[in-house]
Amino acid sequence: MDAIELIKERRSVRKYKNDKVDRDTMKEIVELSKWAPSWANYQIARYTLVDDETVIKRLADEGVHGFSYNIKTLQNAKGVAVLSFVKGKSGKLDTPKGSYEPSANNVWEVFDAGIACQTFCLAAHAKGVGTCIFGVIDDEKISEIVNLPAEESVAALIVYGYEDGEHAKPTSRKEVDEILRFV
Ligand SMILES: Cc1cc2nc3c(=O)[nH]c(=O)nc-3n(C[C@H](O)[C@H](O)[C@H](O)COP(=O)(O)O)c2cc1C
């Protein structure tokens, strides 16, 4: 699959087959995800992969603020990645010539996590695994459920699995003239 096809054919997948994705395949997907760029190459993204049905049920019951749409997706999911990041690193640049703390220095860790998230989703798609990012989540509850290390914060859930039925239809996109300007 070439890069253009990969970008255009990735979809949010919300219907999954019963088969679990084996851990070796998921390890390959994280192996690819680690090539995501990051602030000063700090590589703060972490992936906690949940394939235990009891824990997935807890994520559905307690981790998505009761949002029924997400609960429904989790009810047929066989795997969920808790994407987290190590706090307090990205946004500060320490060099032998000095330290730099740019404006909006609190957003870069989430920015890193976002790049890691899309890289994970594209890598999964390349391996035939569907994904759906969840932002409607209760990060503190999820940290507790998966026993996340104290130095990490949850950025998103990424539900993953083999897609059931036809590939999800493309969602609409703005015209390029609405989002592009040249100066
Ligand atoms: C940051 C972020 C948060 C999202 N949160 C949710 C969510 O909580 N539940 C859900 O079903 N989809 C969620 N989505 C998926 C979007 O709805 C989806 O990406 C968008 O509609 C475009 O569709 P596509 O991914 O199939 O191209 C989220 C996507 C992103 C990037």
The ligand as an SDF file (V2000), in Angstrom:
LIG
                    3D

 31 33  0  0  0  0  0  0  0  0999 V2000
   -8.9230   13.7020   18.8100 C   0  0  0  0  0  0  0  0  0  0  0  0
  -10.0390   12.8240   18.2860 C   0  0  0  0  0  0  0  0  0  0  0  0
  -11.0490   12.4100   19.1400 C   0  0  0  0  0  0  0  0  0  0  0  0
  -12.0500   11.5590   18.6830 C   0  0  0  0  0  0  0  0  0  0  0  0
  -12.9910   11.0840   19.5600 N   0  0  0  0  0  0  0  0  0  0  0  0
  -13.8870   10.1580   19.1430 C   0  0  0  0  0  0  0  0  0  0  0  0
  -14.7520    9.5340   20.0800 C   0  0  0  0  0  0  0  0  0  0  0  0
  -14.7390    9.7990   21.2830 O   0  0  0  0  0  0  0  0  0  0  0  0
  -15.6170    8.5830   19.5990 N   0  0  0  0  0  0  0  0  0  0  0  0
  -15.6550    8.2290   18.2750 C   0  0  0  0  0  0  0  0  0  0  0  0
  -16.4420    7.3460   17.9220 O   0  0  0  0  0  0  0  0  0  0  0  0
  -14.8220    8.8010   17.3670 N   0  0  0  0  0  0  0  0  0  0  0  0
  -13.9530    9.7540   17.7770 C   0  0  0  0  0  0  0  0  0  0  0  0
  -13.0690   10.3050   16.8750 N   0  0  0  0  0  0  0  0  0  0  0  0
  -13.1240    9.9020   15.4510 C   0  0  0  0  0  0  0  0  0  0  0  0
  -13.6720   11.0420   14.5530 C   0  0  0  0  0  0  0  0  0  0  0  0
  -15.0460   11.1330   14.7200 O   0  0  0  0  0  0  0  0  0  0  0  0
  -13.2570   10.7180   13.1080 C   0  0  0  0  0  0  0  0  0  0  0  0
  -11.8480   10.7110   12.9960 O   0  0  0  0  0  0  0  0  0  0  0  0
  -13.8150   11.7460   12.1040 C   0  0  0  0  0  0  0  0  0  0  0  0
  -15.2110   11.7130   12.0920 O   0  0  0  0  0  0  0  0  0  0  0  0
  -13.3120   11.4870   10.6790 C   0  0  0  0  0  0  0  0  0  0  0  0
  -13.6520   10.1620   10.2580 O   0  0  0  0  0  0  0  0  0  0  0  0
  -12.5190    9.1190    9.8060 P   0  0  0  0  0  0  0  0  0  0  0  0
  -11.5870    8.9040   10.9940 O   0  0  0  0  0  0  0  0  0  0  0  0
  -13.2340    7.8440    9.4390 O   0  0  0  0  0  0  0  0  0  0  0  0
  -11.7770    9.7070    8.6510 O   0  0  0  0  0  0  0  0  0  0  0  0
  -12.0640   11.1530   17.3200 C   0  0  0  0  0  0  0  0  0  0  0  0
  -11.0370   11.5870   16.4630 C   0  0  0  0  0  0  0  0  0  0  0  0
  -10.0300   12.3860   16.9440 C   0  0  0  0  0  0  0  0  0  0  0  0
   -8.9020   12.7840   16.0100 C   0  0  0  0  0  0  0  0  0  0  0  0
  1  2  1  0
  2  3  1  0
  2 30  2  0
  3  4  2  0
  4  5  1  0
  4 28  1  0
  5  6  2  0
  6  7  1  0
  6 13  1  0
  7  8  2  0
  7  9  1  0
  9 10  1  0
 10 11  2  0
 10 12  1  0
 12 13  2  0
 13 14  1  0
 14 15  1  0
 14 28  1  0
 15 16  1  0
 16 17  1  0
 16 18  1  0
 18 19  1  0
 18 20  1  0
 20 21  1  0
 20 22  1  0
 22 23  1  0
 23 24  1  0
 24 25  2  0
 24 26  1  0
 24 27  1  0
 28 29  2  0
 29 30  1  0
 30 31  1  0
M  END
$$$$
